[in-house]
Amino acid sequence: MKTSDFDYELPPERIAQEPLEERDASRLLVLDRSSGSVAHRAFRELPSLLRQGDLLVLNDTKVVPARLYGRREATGGGVEVLFVERLSGTNWLALTKSGGSLRPGERLSLAEGRVRARIVERRGQEGDVLEILSREPLERVLDEAGHMPVPPYIRRDGRSPPSALDRLRYQTVYARSPGAVAAPTAGLHFTERVFRELEARGVAREFVTLRVGPGTFRPVKAAELESHRMDPEDFEVPERTAEAIRLCRGRGGRVVAVGTTVVRALESAAAEDGTVRPGRGRASIFIVPGHRFRAIDAMLTNFHLPRGTPLVLVCAFAGRERVLAAYREALRAGYRFLSYGDAMLIV
């Protein structure tokens, strides 16, 4: 299958650069995947669009302010480092960006000298291995001075202090399991008010954890989808969530995945008969058209980048032509796109 089949024209001015003042003020495009019909609603209307007995499954991962800025000690040139995960001891996997090529053995000074690091190994697209040389715990520095790792299409000035707005809004209101370097953006629209209305209508909710990595931002560069490989990401499906899905199926309710990260976690944990097994794992599944969905019945998601793996997943669920037609309608109707943009409900 050609990657170019999942391309569309996204004008830069349609990429939301800031969140709306109120989370649940977003617009909501409702797509019926059977008929292809589209309806324009508001996110606050979501409770009225779901049924008593349905189950929302959300990703409770918490984004770490994992981006630091600094300089190369040898040249004084600027450098940007996104810490992805601790590997062992003082070694971390990180994505680096600088004006020139970094070399193994080179030392970096970050966060105005609070963090000193040495490049141990370069791993190409996967990132670099950095050894932390300073004694102050890196986690403390990130918490106090780190920038939220908003995606590159959200333009921020790295020389300015961490954005208080991004720290608040590039995070769901229910985030509780630290470790992600990207937000599960479909969940950014929820408020306690919406949750109260969902509960009053008999819509249950449970959680999984999938620690979103930087691979979610990477477009598919291969000409053929089959050549693309997903970065593995840790996930956990609690026993409580697996049991709630079983009970939802038993009462005839729908399992509504909030975001593509939840879809990947549940589909990774699902047996052939659709039973979702509790436990932990590494999700490296690349869901493309032709995938047989076993764990979900509906999906809430944002509008995604052209050629990106989330868009391919959404097309696998609702049909490529219908999804791209809905995207064209959303652009015509003035919807805001990507992380801080509007939402889509596929039923």
N, C-alpha and C positions, 0 to 999 in steps of 0.2 A: 504494500500500500504506500502511495507517495505522500511524503510529508507536505508537499505543496498543496495537497487536497484540503489541508487544514489551515490555509492562509486566508486572510481577509484584510481589508484596508482599515487601519485604526488611526484616525487623525490624532496627532499628539495632544491637541487641545481637549480631546475627550477623555484623556487619562486624568483621573481625579488626583490632585496634588495635596489636598487637605480633606479631612473628614468633615461631614456635616456637623452642625452644632449639636444636634441630637442624633444618637445612634439609630434609633428606629424611625427616623424621618426619611430614610432611603426609599427609593421607588422599588417596586417588585414586579418583574415581568413573569407571568405565569404561562408556562408552555405545557400543553397537553401532548404527550408523546405519541398518543394513538392517532389523534386527528391532525396534529400540527397547529391547532388554533392557539392564538396568543391573546392574553388579556393584560391590561395595564392596571396595576394595583399599587398600594402603599405597603411597606413592610409591616406597619402596625396592624394591617388587616390579616396578617398570617394566621392568627388563631381562628378566624372565620373560614379559612381555606383548608383547614385540617379537620379531621373527624374525631369524635369521641372513640377512644380505643387505639388511636395512632400512637406511635412511639418516636420521639425525636432522639437521635443519637448524636452527641456533640463531642468534639475533641477538646479536652481540658488542658492541653499542653500550654506552658507559659513561656513567652518569648524572653530571652535573656538580652540585656543591652550589651551585645557582644562585640561591638565595633569600636576600635581605638585608633587614634591618629597619632603620628609621631614623625621621627626622622631616621634616616640611615646614619649610623655613627661615623662611618668612613667618609661619606660624601656630604652629609647634611641635607640630602634630598628628602622630600616628603614621602611618607609611606602610610598606607591604610591597611589595617589588619582586622579581619573578621574571624574570631575564634569560634570554631565549629564544635569541637569536642575534645575532652581530655583523652589522650591515648594511654599513657601510663606515667606515673610519677610526675615529673615536671614537664613532660612533653605533651604538646597540644597540636591538633590538626587545625590549620587556619588557611583562609584565603587572603592573599596579599595583593596589594596594588601599589605600584610606584612608577616614577618617571623613567626608570631604567631597569634593566634585568637584575634581579637579586641573585646572589650566589650562596651556596652552602658555606657555612662558617661566618657569614656576615652578621653583624650585630645591629639590633634596632633599639631605639629608645622611644617609648610610647607613653602617652598620658602625662606629658610634661616631666618625664623621667621616673615616674612611679613604677613603670614596668620596663625591664631590660630583657631582651630575648635574643637568642642565636638561632639562625636558620640551620637546621640539621640536615634536611633532605627536601628536595623539590619533587613533587609527585604529579606534575602536570595539572590537568583539569581538576583532579581530586583535591589539590591544595598543597600546602607546605607543612612540614613538621617543624615546629618551633620549640626550643627548650627555653623555659622561663628561668632567668638567672637571678631575678630579684627575690627578696625574701617575703615581701608583702603578698598575701594570697591574691592570685589573679581574680578570683571571684569577687573579692571585696572591691578591687579597683573597677571591675566592670559594673558592679552595682552602683558605685558612687560616681564614676566618670565616663562610663561607656555610653555609646550612642545606640539607639534602637536600630537594628539592621533592616530598616525599610528597604524595599527593593530599589534597584537603580533607576527605574522609571519614575520614582518619586524623588524629585530633585531637592537635595539638601546641601548646605554649605558645610563641609567638614571642619572648617575653622571656627565655627560657632559652637557655643556650649550645647550639650545634649538637649534636644527639643522636649520640653515638658509636655507638649501636646502629643507628640509621638509616643512618649513613655506611657501616657494614659490611654491613647486611642488605638495604638497598634498592639492591642491586647484585648482579649475578650473579658467580659465582666465575670466570667466563671473560671478563668485561668488559675491553675493551682499546681501543675506539675512542671517545674522548670526544666529547660533543656533545649527548647526550639530556637532556631535562628531565623524563623519566618513565622508569621501568624497564620492560623487557620482562618482565613479572611471571611468566609461565609458566616462565621460566628460573631463578627464585629458589630453586626446590626442589632443583636439582642440586648434588651434592657430588662430590668426586674419587672417593669410594667407588662411587657409582652409575656414574660414567663408566668406572671400571675393570671393573665387572661387564658393562656394555654392550659394551665392547671384547672381553671374554672370550667373549661370546656371538655375536660377529661382526656387531655393529651399528656401522656407521660413523657419523662425525659431521663436519659441515662448517659453515661460518658465512656469514651475510650480515650487512650492517650497515644498519639503518634507525634514524635518529636520531629517537627518539620525541619528539613535541612535545606541548604542553599540550592540543591538540585531543582527545587520547585521553580526557580527563576530561569533555568537554562532552557533555551529553545532547542528543539530537535534539529541538529545540524545535518544528520544523515539524510540522504535523499530518499531512502526507504525506511519506513517506521521500524521494520523488523531489525534494523541495525542499531537502533538506539537501546542503551542500557540505563535503567533507573538506578540512582544512588540508593543503597539500602538505608532504611530508617527504622529505628526502634519503635515498637508499638506494644500496647498491652490492652487486652480485653478483659475486664474484671468479670468474675463469676456472676455478679449481680446484673451486669449488662447482658451477658449471654442468656441468663434466665429470663430477663425482661423481654428479650427478642423472642424467645420461645413462647412466652405467654402472649405476646402481641400477635404472633402468628395464629395461636390457638383461638383467639377471640375474633379473628378476621380483621385485625388492624393492619395498618401499613407501617413498615419501618422506614422512617424518613432520615436519610443521612444528611447531616449539616456539614457540607464541604467535601471536596474530593479526597482530603486526607482521611476522613471517616470511611469513605467508600473503600479506599485502599486497605485500611486496617481490617474492616469487616470482611471484604472479599478475600484477604489473605488468611483470615481465620475460619472461613466457611468450608465445611465439608461438601462433598458432591451433592448430598441431599438437602443442602441449605442450612444445616445445623451450624450455628456459630459457636466455635469452641473457645472457652476462656483460656487465658494464658498470655505469655509474652513471645515475641518473635521479631524478625527483621523483615520489613516489607520492602521488596524490590520488584513487586508486580507492576507491569506496564499494561494498563488496560486499554485495549484498542478495539475498534469495531469488530464484531464477531464474538466478543467475550460474552459468556452466559452469566448474567448476574444472578447470584444465589442468595445474597444476604439483604438486599435493599429493594424497596418498592417505589420510592420517590427520593428526590434530591433537592436540597437547597444549596445554591452555589452563587459565586460572583461571575462577572464577565472576565474572560481570561485572555492572555496574550495570544496573538496569532502563532501557529506552529508549536505551541507549548503542550506539554504532556497533560495538564489539566483540561485543556480544550479537547484534546483527543479522547480523554476519558468521558467527558460530557457527551461528545458525539457518539461514543460507543453506547451510552445509555439511552439517548433520545433520537439518534439518527443524525448523520452528518448534515444532510441537506436541510432538515428541519431546524437544527441548531444554528447553522449559518444563516438561514432565513430569519430566525428570531434575532440573531445578532444584527443583521441589517435593519430590522425593524426597530431594535433598541437604539441604534445609531441615528436613524431617522427621527425617532421620538425624543432624542436628547438625553438619553441615559448616560450616567457617568460610569467609566470602565475601570477595571482592575481593583487593587486592594482596598482603596478608600472609596470605591464606587458603589453602584447599586447592585441589587440582587436578582436572582432568577430562581423560581420554584418550578421544578419539573415533576409533573404528576402523571 
